[in-house]
Amino acid sequence: MEYIGKACKTIAREKDAIDDPTPYQTIQLRNSCPSPLAGKKIVVAGAGIAGLAFVISIKTIWQREMGVCPDIILYERETGILGRDGYSLSIRNDETSAGLRPLQEMQILDAIRENSITRKHVGRARHGLWSSNWRRLVEVRDTVTSEKLPIERMRIPRTKLRRVLLDAAEKHVQIIWGVACTSVLDSSDGTVRIQLSNGHEDTCDFLVAADGANSKLRSSTRPSDGLTFAGPVSISAVSRYKGSPPDPVDRDWGIIPSGQGVALFVAPMDEQSAHWSLSYIAEAPRKELRQPMSLIESKRLLKEARVLGAGLHERFLNLVDKSDPATVMVINAMDKQPFAHNARNGVPPGVVFIGDSNHAVSPFAGHGANLALKDGYDLADCFCIASSVEEAVKQYDGRSMSRASYSVAKSHECITMAHSSGFTWAFYRLKLLLISVVVYGSRLSMQLLRASWE
């Protein structure tokens, strides 16, 4: 559901001010003096999107005038196996979710684009809100940033995005697989001491915590700052076909509110598969179920999805019938607000949390991967501009916190709209149609009106 936050933003046409003064073309502004990280040792905890983006960015941005490039070690709890594709991600260039720009600055945008789902549908792939009969209700038109890029948006399986990032990062740093950073230990000499999952310790000058939404490092420094249940529970799977998935899921992705409290998200995975996620509002989180699970349990969940989605079009039932049982999952939408890096917030000196470890967002935010890419790049960029670690961290907080808070807030609005029913859904639907008059023009709006009520 990566696009939904942007969809709601476009629907409302809100012009919230985003405090994100990211100067992507800032080589001429960067210090000619040594960086505060020159010759230092950096530990990165987590080889996810944010951690890898930081590693690649610091190595790409670094110039000779900044001094000796820092030595970076990356710890990753996984064993090096990327796993199967479970879902795909939307990477865009709009004012809030400008994830494409960091990829270009990292010099890997072309490689990412070649691995994207939408590479064969440039100019034709669209995302938006669909009616329950799978007709377009609103098409999202990105409000792009001023920087010119070869594309405005793309969709890519998460594993392929991470594979390209790993290939680029492994050229520059040592990745230690199967070892996690579990806590930050007390230190009296100005360095950062880290407890590792293998029983050993490591010491560094600076720690970048990018160990995900369930960050152990965050738990060790901010034990009360956990995730909050956002309301939706989702049953999801990947549907596989001998040929192409049915139109429009072969190239487009969107959210389908049923108007009965249930919402469906669909998106292409590759030329022969599509991902779907059916969600409903619950009073409390449900027990999450992930693979591996028994075939009986997977089929039980697929049967449950058929019942919940009974009010949706028969195309959804086709998706369920084509679902790969080995991909079925049950997940809860969780999120948390961002925090600044200072002693008052319990963050030790020399430690910065980026990506989901700082500001987890639910899939309804539509910004998760984009925020991770921007966090990784912006932290590296700040260290190449600032004259001290403290100044760099303050600049980074100025860039990241407002956009993360905005994403969490917009995701909650989108959750409310997508799962509304009765008069509330009727109100949202009328609002969408009225705005389509402004966005698309009266003639197309009448076509959308007729199609959406067929």
Secondary structure, DSSP 8 states (H G I E B T S, - for coil): -TTHHHHHHHHHT----------SS-GGGS-SS--TTTT-EEEEE--SHHHHHHHHHHHHH--GGG-S--EEEEEESS-S-------EEEEE-BSS-B-HHHHHHTT-HHHHHHTSGGGGGTTT--EEEE-TTS-EEEE----B-SS--S-SEEEEEHHHHHHHHHHHHTTTSEEEET--EEEEE--SSSSEEEEETTS-EEEESEEEE---TT-HHHHHH-TT---EEEEEEEEEEEEE-SS---TTTTT-EEEEE-SBSEEEEEEEEETTEEEEEEEEE-SS----B-SS--HHHHHHHHHHHHHHTTTS-HHHHHHHHTB-GGG-EEEEEEE------SGGGT--TTEEE-THHHH---GGGS-HHHHHHHHHHHHHHHHTT-SSHHHHHHHHHHHHHHHHHHHHHHHHHHHHHHT-BHHHHHHHHHHHHHHHHHHH-HHHHHHHHHHHT-
